[in-house]
Amino acid sequence: MAKNALQAQLLKAGLVDSKKAKQLSKQSQHAKRTGDSSDIEAKKSVADAQAKKMEKDQKLNQEKQQILEQKMLTANIVQMIKQHQITDTAGEVSYQFVDDSKVKKINITQKLYEQIVAGHVVIARLEENQVLNYALLPRPLADRINTKLEGFMVVSNDKPDIELETDDPYAAYVIPDDLMW
């Protein structure tokens, strides 16, 4: 009835003529009976667009979550290195090692030097606020850190870096690691 009242008001105002009003009412009744296909297609396209958007949002959220987890893991490792690093390292013996194709040098005690050469102590990279430092860690902690995330250990004397060839004539003459020049 509200529709008819509205049609009557529009006819009185002269905004719609009687033929147009009858045609619109017939079209609306036909669409109700048949379930207008254009309306169904529009709903389907809207549903598809929402599904694609939802999938894209989930993918972005997963990427953000992975980045956040990576940052948390790195922060935890840095904290572990700070808490468990060997603090009494100042000494007169210099130990030279390679980090990112650059030769670095730290001054340590003779006892720490021997422990590094033996593989009981490891040198780890500690980067904070764009400042690069090095920390000395016990081997078990360094192994635990390395299993969680690689890239922190710089010097780890647990295996020989150079494999000897079987037909090497100088294989019997191995140069020791602790040779001082």
C-alpha positions as CSV (number, residue, x, y, z in Angstrom):
1,M,0.0,0.0,0.0
2,A,2.8,2.3,0.8
3,K,4.0,1.8,-2.8
4,N,0.6,2.7,-4.2
5,A,0.4,5.8,-2.0
6,L,3.9,6.8,-3.2
7,Q,2.9,6.2,-6.8
8,A,-0.3,8.3,-6.3
9,Q,1.8,11.1,-4.8
10,L,4.3,11.1,-7.7
11,L,1.4,11.1,-10.2
12,K,-0.2,14.1,-8.5
13,A,3.0,16.0,-8.5
14,G,3.5,15.2,-12.2
15,L,6.9,13.6,-11.8
16,V,5.7,10.3,-13.3
17,D,3.0,9.5,-15.8
18,S,0.6,6.6,-15.4
19,K,2.2,4.5,-18.2
20,K,5.6,4.7,-16.6
21,A,4.2,3.9,-13.1
22,K,2.4,0.7,-14.4
23,Q,5.5,-0.4,-16.3
24,L,7.7,0.0,-13.2
25,S,5.3,-1.9,-11.0
26,K,5.1,-4.7,-13.5
27,Q,8.9,-4.9,-13.7
28,S,9.2,-5.1,-9.9
29,Q,6.6,-7.8,-9.7
30,H,8.2,-9.8,-12.4
31,A,11.6,-9.5,-10.7
32,K,10.2,-10.7,-7.5
33,R,8.6,-13.8,-9.1
34,T,11.5,-14.8,-11.3
35,G,14.4,-13.8,-8.9
36,D,16.1,-11.2,-11.1
37,S,19.3,-12.8,-12.5
38,S,21.2,-9.5,-12.6
39,D,20.6,-9.1,-8.9
40,I,22.0,-12.6,-8.2
41,E,25.1,-12.0,-10.4
42,A,25.7,-8.7,-8.6
43,K,25.5,-10.5,-5.2
44,K,27.9,-13.2,-6.5
45,S,30.4,-10.7,-7.7
46,V,30.3,-8.9,-4.4
47,A,30.8,-12.1,-2.5
48,D,33.8,-13.1,-4.8
49,A,35.3,-9.7,-4.2
50,Q,34.9,-10.0,-0.5
51,A,36.5,-13.5,-0.5
52,K,39.5,-12.2,-2.5
53,K,39.9,-9.3,-0.2
54,M,39.7,-11.6,2.8
55,E,42.3,-14.0,1.4
56,K,44.6,-11.1,0.6
57,D,44.2,-9.7,4.1
58,Q,45.0,-13.1,5.6
59,K,48.1,-13.4,3.5
60,L,49.3,-9.9,4.6
61,N,48.6,-10.8,8.2
62,Q,50.6,-14.0,8.0
63,E,53.6,-12.1,6.5
64,K,53.4,-9.4,9.2
65,Q,53.2,-12.2,11.8
66,Q,56.3,-13.9,10.4
67,I,58.2,-10.6,10.4
68,L,57.2,-10.0,14.0
69,E,58.2,-13.5,15.0
70,Q,61.6,-13.0,13.3
71,K,62.2,-9.7,15.1
72,M,61.2,-11.3,18.4
73,L,63.6,-14.2,17.9
74,T,66.4,-11.9,17.0
75,A,65.7,-9.7,20.1
76,N,65.7,-12.9,22.3
77,I,69.0,-14.0,20.9
78,V,70.6,-10.6,21.4
79,Q,69.4,-10.6,25.0
80,M,70.8,-14.2,25.5
81,I,74.2,-13.0,24.1
82,K,74.2,-10.0,26.4
83,Q,73.3,-12.0,29.5
84,H,75.7,-14.9,29.0
85,Q,78.7,-13.3,27.3
86,I,82.1,-13.6,29.0
87,T,82.8,-10.2,30.5
88,D,86.4,-10.4,31.7
89,T,88.1,-10.4,28.3
90,A,90.6,-7.5,28.5
91,G,94.1,-8.7,27.9
92,E,97.3,-8.2,26.0
93,V,96.9,-11.1,23.5
94,S,95.3,-10.1,20.2
95,Y,93.1,-12.5,18.3
96,Q,92.5,-11.8,14.6
97,F,89.5,-13.3,12.7
98,V,87.6,-12.6,9.5
99,D,84.1,-11.2,9.6
100,D,82.3,-10.3,6.3
101,S,85.6,-10.5,4.4
102,K,87.2,-8.0,6.8
103,V,89.9,-8.8,9.3
104,K,88.9,-7.9,12.8
105,K,91.1,-7.9,15.9
106,I,90.1,-8.2,19.6
107,N,92.4,-8.1,22.6
108,I,91.8,-11.0,25.0
109,T,93.6,-12.9,27.8
110,Q,95.9,-15.8,27.0
111,K,93.4,-18.2,28.7
112,L,90.6,-17.0,26.4
113,Y,92.8,-17.2,23.4
114,E,93.6,-20.9,24.1
115,Q,89.9,-21.6,24.7
116,I,88.9,-20.0,21.4
117,V,91.6,-22.0,19.5
118,A,90.4,-25.2,21.3
119,G,86.8,-24.5,20.4
120,H,85.4,-24.1,23.9
121,V,84.7,-20.4,23.4
122,V,83.0,-18.8,20.3
123,I,83.0,-15.3,19.0
124,A,79.5,-14.0,18.2
125,R,78.4,-10.8,16.4
126,L,76.4,-8.4,18.5
127,E,74.9,-5.6,16.5
128,E,72.9,-2.9,18.3
129,N,71.7,0.4,17.0
130,Q,73.9,0.1,13.9
131,V,77.0,-0.5,16.2
132,L,78.9,-3.7,15.6
133,N,80.4,-5.4,18.7
134,Y,81.7,-8.9,19.4
135,A,80.9,-11.1,22.4
136,L,82.7,-14.2,23.6
137,L,80.2,-17.1,24.5
138,P,80.6,-20.6,25.9
139,R,80.3,-23.3,23.2
140,P,77.0,-24.9,24.5
141,L,75.2,-21.6,24.4
142,A,76.5,-20.7,21.0
143,D,75.3,-24.1,19.7
144,R,71.8,-23.4,21.1
145,I,71.7,-20.0,19.5
146,N,72.9,-21.3,16.2
147,T,70.2,-23.9,16.1
148,K,67.5,-21.2,16.7
149,L,68.9,-18.7,14.2
150,E,72.1,-18.7,12.2
151,G,74.3,-15.7,11.4
152,F,75.4,-14.7,14.9
153,M,78.5,-16.9,15.2
154,V,81.6,-15.5,13.6
155,V,84.4,-17.7,14.9
156,S,83.7,-21.3,15.9
157,N,86.8,-23.6,15.9
158,D,84.9,-26.9,16.0
159,K,85.8,-28.2,12.5
160,P,88.7,-27.6,10.1
161,D,87.9,-24.9,7.6
162,I,90.2,-26.4,4.9
163,E,89.8,-30.0,3.9
164,L,93.1,-31.7,3.1
165,E,93.4,-33.4,-0.3
166,T,94.3,-37.1,-0.3
167,D,97.2,-36.6,-2.7
168,D,98.6,-33.5,-0.9
169,P,102.4,-34.0,-0.5
170,Y,102.4,-31.6,2.6
171,A,99.5,-33.4,4.4
172,A,101.8,-34.6,7.1
173,Y,102.9,-31.0,7.8
174,V,99.9,-29.4,9.3
175,I,100.2,-25.7,10.4
176,P,98.8,-25.2,13.9
177,D,96.0,-22.6,14.4
178,D,97.7,-20.9,17.3
179,L,100.9,-20.1,15.3
180,M,102.0,-16.5,16.3
181,W,103.6,-14.5,13.6
